[in-house]
Amino acid sequence: MKPVFIGSGVALITPFDKDGKIDFKGFEKLIEHQIENKTDAIIVCGTTGEGSTLTVYERLNLFSTAVEIARGRVPVIGGTGSNSTSFSLSLIKEAEKTGIDAHLSVTPYYNKTSQEGLIKHYYALAEKAEKPIIVYNVPSRTGMNITPETYKALSEHNNICGVKEADSNIAKLIKSVKLCGEKLDFYIGNDDMICPAIACGCKGVISVLANIMPGFTHEMATEGINGNTEKCRKMQEEVIELVGALFCDVNPIPVKFAMKHMGMDTGVLRLPLCEMSEEKQQRLIKCMEIIKNTDTLIN
């Protein structure tokens, strides 16, 4: 199967107004900004998009809006995962009516499951979905971690096309890529690992950093994919402190603060997320000095 995308996919934030309602005009503006700055895919209603606080109706509206604005220029990937297989299936069915290009499906959280349960879960989704499934492994949030052997089993289904790997175990990543070969496309989910992950065979990144540095993140991923490892490494070094600051509090709290600091109106956070401390804000502002020399501001 052809990769859904290669390069940098932005894990897009969801802007809200002062009353906590979705700011669709702001959302459209963010998508245009991402496309203008060469982002390779738009990921909607993931962790960074506060998907867990959105109603089904809100998710579907965001999917359809993203598809309408993107107009096929880049793929739109919708967060349709859940810890309930039946709920995920119903959301997948409705989401596909909006025209999204692929699904991002997180591992079951809270109730969790076994590795065999993961295989059955994703096979059930893949059998019913018309669009390809990208598995989302983020053990720090879900309490679940997919093994390389399970990835191998998932790669045998022709509608499971990729993985967003947000586990920082590089040895596991190497083994997983080796076991799956070309049957499963891996995207790193950690912005501090873009260079090494691509060197290990990842097709790119699903990035939080891209919200504030879309062109830079696209270039860094592209350099790595094209074999320019030294250039990619230097770019990774350049933003390593900034990436750390973007995760000094629960994502997406810091990145939404950073966007506001840059003049982007992202609105409020939805509870239980709340603003971070003054100390963390100052740390992030200090690390953002690098952005002054990049063309990332929205006019």
C-alpha positions, -999 to 999 in steps of 0.1 A, spaced: 0 0 0 12 35 -9 21 55 23 -6 79 34 21 105 36 59 109 38 75 136 58 59 158 85 23 155 95 11 181 120 -8 169 151 -30 200 148 -44 218 178 -81 226 180 -87 263 186 -115 273 209 -132 307 215 -134 323 250 -165 302 257 -148 269 248 -166 264 215 -146 254 184 -133 284 165 -138 271 129 -125 302 113 -93 299 133 -92 262 124 -94 270 87 -66 296 91 -43 271 108 -48 245 80 -40 271 53 -9 281 72 2 245 75 -2 238 38 15 270 28 45 259 49 47 225 33 33 203 60 27 169 44 -4 158 63 -31 172 87 -40 151 117 -73 162 133 -87 153 167 -57 135 180 -41 140 215 -29 175 205 -63 184 191 -79 176 225 -99 149 208 -109 133 241 -129 164 250 -147 166 217 -182 153 210 -188 130 180 -206 159 164 -177 182 169 -152 156 156 -172 151 124 -175 188 118 -138 192 122 -131 163 98 -154 178 72 -140 213 76 -104 200 73 -112 180 41 -130 210 26 -101 234 33 -73 209 23 -91 203 -10 -68 173 -17 -36 192 -14 -25 171 16 -42 141 32 -64 146 62 -61 119 89 -89 118 115 -86 106 151 -113 79 154 -98 57 181 -115 46 213 -111 20 240 -144 5 227 -141 -14 195 -178 -10 187 -177 28 193 -146 31 171 -164 12 143 -194 36 145 -172 66 145 -152 53 115 -184 48 96 -195 84 101 -160 98 97 -156 83 63 -186 102 51 -166 134 56 -140 124 31 -110 119 54 -81 100 39 -71 77 68 -78 70 105 -55 74 135 -66 48 160 -52 49 195 -47 17 215 -75 9 240 -69 28 272 -81 23 308 -98 -11 302 -67 -20 281 -63 -55 266 -37 -82 258 -15 -83 227 -40 -108 212 -68 -84 221 -50 -56 202 -47 -77 171 -84 -86 173 -93 -49 179 -74 -35 150 -84 -64 126 -121 -56 135 -116 -19 126 -96 -27 94 -122 -52 82 -150 -25 83 -131 6 74 -129 17 38 -99 40 45 -66 28 59 -59 25 96 -28 41 113 -22 25 147 -14 50 175 8 36 202 13 60 231 20 40 263 26 70 285 -11 79 281 -28 46 276 -10 21 298 -7 -2 267 24 -8 246 25 -27 213 53 -53 209 73 -57 177 57 -91 172 22 -76 174 32 -50 148 43 -79 126 8 -95 130 -9 -62 123 12 -56 92 -4 -87 76 -37 -70 72 -38 -50 40 -59 -21 55 -36 -15 84 -11 8 68 10 25 94 19 33 130 24 65 150 50 52 174 52 74 206 73 49 226 108 62 230 124 28 229 147 30 199 157 -7 200 121 -17 198 116 6 169 145 -9 150 131 -44 156 96 -34 146 107 -18 113 128 -49 106 100 -74 113 74 -54 93 95 -44 63 75 -25 37 42 -38 50 38 -11 77 49 25 76 62 39 108 59 76 119 77 87 150 54 105 175 82 121 195 96 154 182 129 148 200 135 116 180 128 127 144 164 123 132 172 89 148 137 75 140 140 83 103 175 69 102 160 37 116 134 35 88 105 58 98 86 75 69 84 107 89 68 123 120 34 131 134 45 163 151 35 188 178 64 210 169 50 215 135 22 236 150 47 264 155 75 255 130 58 237 101 83 246 74 113 237 96 98 204 107 89 195 71 125 203 60 140 183 89 120 152 81 126 156 43 164 159 48 164 127 69 143 108 44 165 119 15 196 106 34 210 139 45 214 126 80 240 153 91 217 181 81 187 164 98 208 159 129 219 196 131 183 207 127 173 183 155 200 198 177 188 233 169 153 226 184 160 200 211 156 225 240 124 239 224 110 205 220 117 197 257 99 229 267 69 220 245 65 190 268 72 206 301 35 203 309 7 181 295 4 183 258 -12 205 242 -10 230 271 26 243 262 21 244 224 -11 263 226 6 288 249 35 290 224 10 297 196 -7 325 215 28 340 223 34 340 185 1 358 179 -21 329 170 -55 330 187 -60 294 200 -85 303 227 -90 285 259 -81 249 269 -109 226 277 -110 212 313 -94 193 328 -65 209 310 -55 243 324 -28 270 319 7 261 330 27 279 356 45 312 351 78 294 355 70 270 327 58 298 305 90 317 309 110 285 301 91 281 269 93 318 259 131 316 264 134 285 242 112 301 215 139 327 206 149 303 178 115 310 161 124 347 155 144 337 125 118 314 109 88 323 88 61 308 110 39 337 120 3 338 107 -5 373 93 
